Amino acid sequence: MSFAKKHCVPCEGGVMPLFRTKAEEYLKEVPGWSLSPDAKRITKTFKFKNFKEALAFANRVGGVAEAEGHHPDMLVGWGKVGITLTTHAIGGLSENDFILAAKIDEL
C-alpha cells in the first residue's frame, strides 16, 4: 500500500526510530525528499511563483498535518516552503514521516 493511502498512527515514544537502511528504502517512495546525514529527518523544499502561493501551500500542509495528527517543521519564504519531518517523540524517523511526506506531495 502506498504511503499516501495510509494514515499516521499516534506515537507517544517507546519505539525505536527507523534504522538508516529502512529510511533509505522508504525514501524511494517519496521522490525529491532528502534524508539528513544522521538519518533522523527528511526534508524537501517546494518552489512557488511568489509568497502568496507559498503561504497558501503551507496552510494546505497544515490542514493535512492536523488531519493526520503529525506536524512538520516549516520555513515559509518568498517563493518557497521548506519542510522537515521527524517524529519528535522518538528522536528520529517513523513511518508517519513518510506517510505525511507522501500526502504533502499530493497537494
C-alpha positions in Angstrom: 0.0 0.0 0.0 1.4 3.4 -0.9 2.2 5.8 1.9 -0.3 8.3 0.6 -3.2 5.9 1.3 -2.1 5.2 4.9 -2.8 7.2 8.0 -0.5 8.3 10.7 -0.6 6.4 14.0 -0.2 8.4 17.2 3.3 8.0 18.6 4.0 8.6 22.3 7.5 7.3 22.2 8.7 3.9 23.5 9.5 2.7 20.0 12.8 2.8 18.1 13.2 5.3 15.2 13.8 3.7 11.8 17.3 2.5 11.0 19.0 4.2 8.1 18.5 1.2 5.8 14.7 1.3 6.4 14.6 5.1 6.0 16.5 4.8 2.7 14.1 2.1 1.5 11.1 4.3 2.4 12.7 7.3 0.8 12.4 5.7 -2.6 8.6 6.0 -2.2 8.7 9.8 -1.7 10.8 11.3 -4.6 12.5 14.6 -4.0 12.8 14.2 -0.2 16.2 14.1 1.3 17.5 12.1 4.3 19.6 14.1 6.8 23.2 12.9 7.4 22.2 11.5 10.8 19.1 9.7 9.3 16.8 11.4 11.8 14.9 13.8 9.4 13.7 14.1 5.9 13.4 17.4 4.1 12.1 18.9 0.9 11.8 22.5 -0.5 8.8 23.3 -2.6 9.1 26.3 -5.1 6.3 28.8 -5.9 5.9 31.9 -8.0 5.5 34.2 -5.0 5.0 34.5 -1.3 1.2 34.3 -1.5 1.4 30.9 -3.3 4.0 29.6 -0.8 1.8 30.7 2.2 -1.3 29.1 0.7 0.6 25.8 0.2 1.9 26.0 3.8 -1.7 26.4 5.0 -2.8 23.3 3.0 0.1 21.3 4.5 -1.2 22.5 7.9 -4.6 21.1 7.2 -3.2 17.7 6.2 -0.9 17.7 9.3 -3.8 18.4 11.6 -5.9 15.7 10.0 -3.1 13.2 10.4 -2.0 14.4 13.9 1.6 14.6 12.7 3.2 18.0 12.3 6.1 19.2 10.2 8.5 22.0 10.8 8.0 24.5 8.0 10.0 27.5 6.9 8.0 29.8 4.6 9.8 32.4 2.5 9.3 34.3 -0.7 8.5 31.6 -3.4 9.4 28.6 -1.3 8.4 26.4 1.6 11.0 24.2 3.3 9.5 21.2 5.1 11.3 19.0 7.7 9.7 15.8 9.0 10.8 13.9 12.1 9.0 12.1 14.9 10.0 14.2 17.9 8.7 11.6 20.5 11.2 9.0 19.3 14.0 11.4 18.3 14.1 10.1 14.7 12.1 8.9 11.8 8.9 6.8 11.9 6.6 5.6 9.1 4.4 8.6 10.0 7.0 10.9 8.5 6.9 9.1 5.1 3.1 9.0 5.2 2.9 12.7 5.7 5.6 13.3 3.1 3.5 11.4 0.5 0.3 13.2 1.4 2.1 16.6 1.1 3.4 15.6 -2.3 -0.2 15.0 -3.4 -1.2 18.7 -2.6 
